[in-house]
């Protein structure tokens, strides 16, 4: 999505971000040797072209990012309070990304076969039409045994769902098809979930992560400027470490360290030089 955030009085800075994209970026930065393919859909307009150029700079593969005529990127604006906690305002009713599943189906899901890891977020699920959400869960089942592991972050956003019960039901079904579950404590509380997945890394306030039933304590951020992208950066670093064979507790430490760094900068995707 196009990201707008404050850049001084009456000024906005434009960038590109979004939960699944942020995770893809931080996974690639954490493990440059891993090929990261971003599954989504864009338009064919100049903004979509600029977005794809930004992906290329990050080293992401866009062969599974489908171009859709007469659609454009979604847009969101970040509003921050004094503690750096964020509130999002979205404009994405006609976003091309809402067609990611239909375009993938048309291209053939066999293009995902053989992947070491498939990552899906609850937002990528929620932006689909209700019927397509059910098909996305079917897709996860179809991928079982044909890919290495499936990871899922519920990333619950109430505004994207008709009700909390609907979201909770879909998330529970998604978790049942996954190998790695990456909720926040807020997701667990809001949706009344139980961490039933074999591998669960639950992030919580205070730079903590619950892994294998034990808390991993990370270092607190030196300063908090913007919490956008904190959970996504954790996911990227955690999954990169797990793909390298690092045990879950050590992987959680890597995720917490990166998240502490990310919240010290404005925007969800911090500069590569940071």
C-alpha positions in Angstrom: 0.0 0.0 0.0 0.9 3.7 -0.3 1.9 4.9 3.2 1.4 8.5 4.3 2.9 9.7 7.5 3.6 13.1 9.1 6.8 14.9 8.0 6.4 18.2 9.8 3.6 20.7 10.1 1.1 20.3 7.2 3.5 17.9 5.5 3.2 14.2 4.7 5.9 11.7 3.6 5.0 9.1 1.0 6.3 5.5 1.2 5.2 2.0 0.6 4.3 -0.4 3.3 1.7 -2.9 4.5 1.9 -5.8 6.9 2.7 -8.6 4.5 5.1 -6.4 2.5 6.8 -5.2 5.7 7.4 -8.8 6.8 8.7 -9.7 3.3 11.2 -6.8 3.4 12.5 -7.6 6.9 12.8 -11.3 6.1 14.9 -10.5 3.1 17.0 -8.0 5.0 17.6 -10.5 7.7 18.5 -13.3 5.3 19.7 -11.8 2.0 20.4 -15.3 0.6 16.8 -16.3 0.8 14.6 -15.7 -2.3 11.5 -13.9 -1.2 8.6 -13.8 -3.6 5.8 -11.4 -2.8 2.3 -12.6 -3.7 -0.1 -9.7 -4.3 -1.7 -7.7 -7.1 -1.1 -4.2 -8.3 -2.5 -1.9 -10.9 -0.7 -0.8 -14.1 -0.6 2.9 -13.1 2.5 5.0 -12.3 2.1 4.6 -8.6 2.0 0.8 -9.0 5.2 1.0 -11.1 6.9 3.0 -8.4 5.8 0.5 -5.8 7.3 -2.4 -7.9 10.5 -0.4 -8.2 10.7 -0.1 -4.4 10.3 -3.9 -4.1 13.2 -4.4 -6.5 15.4 -2.2 -4.4 14.6 -4.4 -1.5 15.5 -7.5 -3.5 12.0 -8.9 -3.5 10.8 -11.1 -6.4 7.6 -9.8 -8.1 6.9 -12.7 -10.5 3.8 -13.5 -8.3 2.7 -9.9 -8.0 0.0 -9.8 -10.7 -0.8 -6.6 -12.7 -4.6 -5.9 -12.9 -6.0 -3.3 -15.3 -8.2 -0.5 -13.9 -7.1 -1.1 -10.3 -4.7 0.9 -8.1 -2.8 0.5 -4.8 -4.6 1.0 -1.5 -3.5 3.9 0.7 -3.3 4.4 4.4 -2.2 7.3 6.7 -0.6 6.9 10.1 -1.7 9.0 13.0 0.6 8.8 16.1 0.1 9.8 19.7 2.8 11.1 21.9 4.0 7.6 22.9 4.4 6.6 19.3 1.4 4.4 19.3 -0.3 4.4 15.9 -3.8 4.7 14.5 -4.4 3.9 10.8 -6.8 5.5 8.3 -7.4 3.4 5.2 -8.6 4.0 1.7 -8.5 0.6 -0.2 -12.0 -0.2 -1.4 -10.8 -0.6 -5.0 -7.3 -1.8 -4.1 -5.7 -4.2 -6.6 -4.4 -6.3 -3.7 -8.0 -7.5 -3.0 -7.6 -9.6 -6.1 -4.4 -11.5 -5.0 -6.2 -14.8 -4.6 -8.2 -14.7 -7.8 -5.1 -13.8 -9.8 -3.1 -16.6 -8.1 -5.8 -19.1 -8.9 -5.8 -18.0 -12.5 -2.0 -18.4 -12.7 -2.0 -21.7 -11.0 -1.2 -22.4 -7.3 1.4 -24.9 -8.4 3.7 -21.9 -8.7 3.9 -22.0 -4.9 4.8 -25.7 -4.8 8.3 -26.4 -3.4 8.5 -23.2 -1.4 10.2 -23.6 2.0 7.8 -21.3 3.6 4.4 -19.7 2.9 3.4 -16.7 5.0 -0.1 -15.3 5.2 -1.5 -12.5 7.3 -5.0 -12.0 8.6 -5.2 -8.7 6.7 -4.5 -10.4 3.4 -7.3 -12.7 4.4 -9.7 -10.0 5.6 -9.4 -7.8 2.4 -10.9 -10.6 0.3 -14.6 -10.9 -0.5 -16.3 -13.2 2.0 -16.5 -16.1 -0.5 -12.8 -15.7 -1.4 -11.8 -15.8 2.3 -13.2 -19.4 2.4 -11.2 -20.2 -0.7 -8.1 -18.8 0.9 -8.5 -21.4 3.7 -9.0 -24.1 1.1 -5.7 -22.9 -0.5 -3.8 -23.5 2.7 -5.1 -27.0 2.8 -4.1 -27.5 -0.8 -0.6 -26.4 0.0 -0.1 -28.9 2.8 2.5 -31.4 1.9 3.5 -29.3 -1.2 5.4 -26.6 0.7 7.8 -26.7 3.6 5.8 -24.8 6.3 3.0 -22.4 6.5 3.1 -19.4 8.9 0.2 -17.2 9.9 -0.2 -13.9 11.7 -3.8 -13.0 12.5 -3.0 -9.2 12.7 -6.6 -8.5 13.7 -8.1 -5.3 12.4 -11.7 -4.9 13.5 -12.6 -2.5 10.7 -12.0 -5.2 8.1 -14.4 -7.7 9.5 -18.2 -7.8 9.9 -17.9 -9.0 13.5 -15.3 -10.3 16.0 -16.9 -13.7 15.9 -16.5 -13.9 12.1 -12.8 -13.0 12.4 -12.2 -15.4 15.2 -13.8 -18.3 13.3 -11.7 -17.7 10.2 -8.5 -17.2 12.2 -9.0 -20.5 14.1 -9.5 -22.3 10.8 -6.3 -20.7 9.3 -4.3 -21.6 12.4 -5.4 -25.2 12.1 -3.7 -25.4 8.6 -0.5 -23.7 9.8 2.8 -24.8 11.2 3.9 -21.5 12.7 1.5 -19.1 14.5 2.6 -15.5 15.1 -0.1 -13.6 17.1 0.3 -10.7 19.4 -1.2 -10.8 22.9 -3.7 -8.3 21.7 -4.9 -10.7 18.9 -5.2 -13.5 21.5 -7.2 -11.4 23.9 -9.5 -9.8 21.3 -10.3 -13.0 19.4 -10.2 -15.2 22.5 -7.8 -17.6 20.8 -5.7 -20.4 22.3 -2.2 -20.8 20.9 -2.9 -24.3 19.5 -0.3 -24.4 16.8 2.7 -26.6 17.3 5.0 -23.6 17.0 3.7 -20.3 18.5 5.6 -17.1 19.0 3.3 -14.6 20.7 4.6 -11.1 21.1 3.6 -8.9 24.0 4.2 -5.5 25.5 7.5 -5.0 27.3 9.6 -6.4 24.4 8.6 -10.0 25.3 7.7 -13.1 23.3 6.1 -16.3 24.6 7.7 -19.3 22.8 7.4 -22.9 23.7 5.6 -21.9 26.9 8.4 -19.7 28.2 9.0 -15.9 27.9 11.9 -14.6 25.9 12.8 -11.1 27.1 14.2 -8.6 24.6 15.9 -5.3 25.2 13.5 -2.4 25.4 13.8 0.2 22.7 16.0 3.2 23.5 13.2 5.4 22.3 9.8 4.8 20.7 9.0 7.0 17.7 6.5 4.9 15.8 5.2 1.4 16.5 4.1 0.8 12.9 5.8 -2.3 11.6 7.0 -3.6 15.0 5.1 -6.9 14.7 5.9 -7.3 11.0 9.6 -6.8 11.6 9.5 -9.4 14.4 7.9 -11.8 12.0 10.5 -11.2 9.2 13.5 -11.7 11.5 11.9 -14.6 13.3 11.0 -16.5 10.1 14.4 -15.7 8.5 16.1 -17.2 11.6 13.9 -20.3 11.5 14.6 -20.8 7.8 18.3 -20.8 8.7 17.6 -23.6 11.3 17.8 -21.3 14.4 15.8 -22.7 17.3 12.5 -20.8 18.1 13.8 -19.1 21.3 16.8 -17.7 19.6 14.7 -16.7 16.6 12.4 -14.8 18.9 15.4 -12.9 20.3 16.3 -11.9 16.8 12.8 -10.7 16.1 12.6 -8.7 19.3 15.9 -7.1 18.6 14.8 -5.9 15.1 11.4 -4.7 16.4 13.2 -2.6 19.1 15.2 -1.0 16.3 12.2 -0.4 14.0 10.1 1.4 16.6 12.9 4.0 16.9 12.2 5.3 13.4 9.2 6.8 11.7 7.3 4.6 9.3 6.8 0.8 9.0 9.8 0.2 6.8 12.9 1.9 8.1 15.8 3.1 5.8 18.2 0.3 4.8 21.0 2.3 6.3 19.5 2.4 9.8 
